[in-house]
């Protein structure tokens, strides 16, 4: 039997989505624009990084070939490797929306073919009856925010008032999400998590995808800092995913990072938490030593999206990609005969794009391991092909969506 390792580089899109104009994202390209900025010197930051984007390991695994498939061109300033190892290609998303659950569920073989609920932009994002119900059910004096905002910006704006008044900071984005920021000690972490569960139940009739707890610490706007105790409260996928099918077949699914939350802990055998890409990589390498034949290790590397994409930080995103790339040889050394690693993304978050939200893009597919033959698999019509490839590799029955590229 074999093992599979699925790594989602959160938001690492490669442009070229055919339906990007429908989302206002025509021309967005996370990889392409980061490479372009770095090549022009706009990705330099003293003490962090400088020069063209350098991803030699992912390039050798087909990243640049995937980017050319997606957009018709190779990213600026990145040398083309003499040889590409493993399967490589690109995939288009068919799910409605461009958010985390849609992308991950489709990767796991279950596209989202319904429309999520969203909160409108304007003076107040949340309807008055919802705010009243939240305050009543959770015994709150009121809420702050009630707007579309980025997480760090909204904490800077309302954090000190939150500490004074005890009112949680509630905000949203273009995703189907209700986010609640609160101080870990002044408000209390457990109280924040309980509040999120109350809000989750109230939002179910509105078909909102996620409620996210965003705890922070610090006493002033200069010292506020979000902690690693984020929790996502997601609705259940619309039908069984690859994870459910594996567990039903007696396999184990090791969920590293926020994977458990994204799938509402359905189809998850074990949750391994870590904060930050390097800690997530450390945890993944440890689990690779522990995983048994037939198991899936599924990791989300969240920093690309949370710390750099949404904050429109090109040097930070570039440095994070380079740091991840440098650690890929450690992954390779852990592989046994029959193992397969599959790297991809769930959407884009172009740090050069307008606004602070996700971008509709194709994603790369890089698949390697002992015995995986090198070839170009082209542009896949759905992310679900990724999940079905893992199903075929691990020897379980195929699902209803997608087709293995093995």
HELIX and SHEET records of a PDB file:
HELIX    1   1 UNK A   20  UNK A   23  5                                   4    
HELIX    2   2 UNK A   30  UNK A   39  1                                  10    
HELIX    3   3 UNK A   56  UNK A   60  1                                   5    
HELIX    4   4 UNK A   63  UNK A   71  1                                   9    
HELIX    5   5 UNK A  100  UNK A  107  1                                   8    
HELIX    6   6 UNK A  128  UNK A  138  1                                  11    
HELIX    7   7 UNK A  151  UNK A  165  1                                  15    
HELIX    8   8 UNK A  184  UNK A  188  3                                   5    
HELIX    9   9 UNK A  189  UNK A  203  1                                  15    
HELIX   10  10 UNK A  204  UNK A  206  5                                   3    
HELIX   11  11 UNK A  242  UNK A  248  1                                   7    
HELIX   12  12 UNK A  259  UNK A  262  1                                   4    
HELIX   13  13 UNK A  277  UNK A  290  1                                  14    
HELIX   14  14 UNK A  303  UNK A  303  1                                   1    
HELIX   15  15 UNK A  304  UNK A  309  3                                   6    
HELIX   16  16 UNK A  314  UNK A  326  1                                  13    
HELIX   17  17 UNK A  328  UNK A  334  1                                   7    
HELIX   18  18 UNK A  384  UNK A  394  1                                  11    
SHEET    1   A 8 UNK A 270  UNK A 272  0                                        
SHEET    2   A 8 UNK A 253  UNK A 256  1                                        
SHEET    3   A 8 UNK A 296  UNK A 301  1                                        
SHEET    4   A 8 UNK A   4  UNK A   9  1                                        
SHEET    5   A 8 UNK A 340  UNK A 344  1                                        
SHEET    6   A 8 UNK A 363  UNK A 368 -1                                        
SHEET    7   A 8 UNK A  87  UNK A  91 -1                                        
SHEET    8   A 8 UNK A 375  UNK A 380  1                                        
SHEET    1   B 5 UNK A 143  UNK A 148  0                                        
SHEET    2   B 5 UNK A 168  UNK A 172  1                                        
SHEET    3   B 5 UNK A 177  UNK A 183 -1                                        
SHEET    4   B 5 UNK A 210  UNK A 217  1                                        
SHEET    5   B 5 UNK A 225  UNK A 226 -1                                        
SHEET    1   C 5 UNK A 143  UNK A 148  0                                        
SHEET    2   C 5 UNK A 168  UNK A 172  1                                        
SHEET    3   C 5 UNK A 177  UNK A 183 -1                                        
SHEET    4   C 5 UNK A 210  UNK A 217  1                                        
SHEET    5   C 5 UNK A 231  UNK A 234 -1                                        
END                                                                             
